[in-house]
């Protein structure tokens, strides 16, 4: 049905006749859209809002509720219990995984403390600034005589896996026996290892020679400096042996006490000493004359000798000279000579 805009305007304004009202009502029941030109914007804005009674509002809400809210089906307790068990299992696995990934505070603290203990190293250094020999007793009761200008360094605590000493200059060592903890002295790239013995090491800062002299027991001497392409060497010394290492020429010379005098090269005719410890003098004489000189190192620890010894003389004459100067006595034995106070 066609309806004119003029008649619709009259209907909405209430000015049409009863016949026209019937026609417009029939038209409105048959159509869903009204022409946009019926009212202007000003007329739409001035149109008052329609009100609906509370009864009509309640009826409309119940009708909408029936169409939009789904019916709730009852859920059995078995299904609820099964769902809860699944949720708890998943949460338990998650918490266990999280606990495994997180470090344990106690263990972490112990590891940190252990790492700190490993990295802390305390050093003790002893330097002899005097013109006299200085006697030092180490924590293991070993003794070291540090000569003037000498320096000794070791870690504190001293006895761990090894007893390690770092020497600059000259030092006489009398080592307390301890087979579980080797006694090692490092001097200018050379290490001297002993378990319980006495020896002298000379490693002067401005001298190219490193000298190791063994008085009692056995020692193992080798080089440990690999930075200067040093030719490796490793020697076991016996009492009376002397090892001399030339750091400039990278050469090692070992004077073996058991070799006959004729087989020892460069054997001097005169021995010159200047403030040399008596144990060094006795070691040189043992090596040259191939005899055994027995003495207590503690008796001669503070004694030294300065002078020249002619090796063409009998050893008895030389020992008499040395013992008289130091108020010692000598006794001829089947094995050699005994020196005592």
C-alpha positions, 0 to 999 in steps of 0.5 A: 500500500502506498502512503503519502508523506502528507497523510502520515504527517497528519496521522502523527500530528493527530489532524486526520479524519477517522477514515484517514486514521483507519487507512494509516493504521492499516498501512503501519501494520503492514510495513516495518520501515517509515520514510525518513522524511516524515519528521525533521531532526528538530521534530524528532528531538522535541518528541517526548519519550514514551513511558511504560508501566511497571507491570508491562516492564516485568512482563517484558523481562520474563519473556526475554529471560525465557529466550536468553538464559539457558537451562542449568543441568545438574552435575553429579558429585562424581564429575565434580570430584574427578575435575577437582582431582585433575586440577590438584594433580596439575597444580602439584606437578607445577609446584614440584617442577618449580621447586626443582628449578629453584636453588636450595638456599642452604646449599647455595650459601654453602657453595658460595662460602666454599668458593670464597674459602678457596679464593682466599689466600694469605701470604707471609713474607720474611725479608732479611734486611740485616747483614747477619744471617736470620734463622726462621722456624716454619709452622711445621718446625722446619728451620730456614737460615735466610742470608742477608738480602734474602726473602722467603714467602709462604702461604698461611695456613702453611701445611695443606697438600704441600709445604711450599716456599718461595725463595729469593736470595740464599737460604739453608733449609733443615726440613722436618720429616713429613712424607704426606706433605712434600716440602717444595722450594721454588727459586728462579724457575727451579723447584727443590722437593724434599721429604726430610733433609737439609740443603742449601739453595742460592738464587741471587737476584742479579746472578745468573746461577741457581745453586742447590747443595744437598747435605743430608737425605735426598732431594729432587730438583727440576725446572718449573719455568715454561715461559722462557722455553727452558730445556727441561731437567730433573735430577735426584741429588744425594748427600754431597751433590751439587746442582748448578743451573745457568739461567742465561745459557739454560745449562745444568751442571751436576757435581756427583759426590760418587764420581772420582775426582779425575772424572769431575770436570772443571775441578778447582785447585782452590776453594774460596769462601766468603761468609759461607755456612760451614755446612756448605764448606763441608759439602764441598770438601766431601765432594772433592775428597770423596769422604764422609763428614758427619756433623749435627747441622744444628751445631754449625747452623750459626757458623760460617767460614771465610778463606781459601782452601788449597785442595792439594792439602790432606783433608785432615789439615783442612778440617783441623784449620776449620774446627780450630777457628770455630772451637769444634773437634774432629774425630777420624772414623771408619766412614770418614770424619765426625765433627762435634762441639 
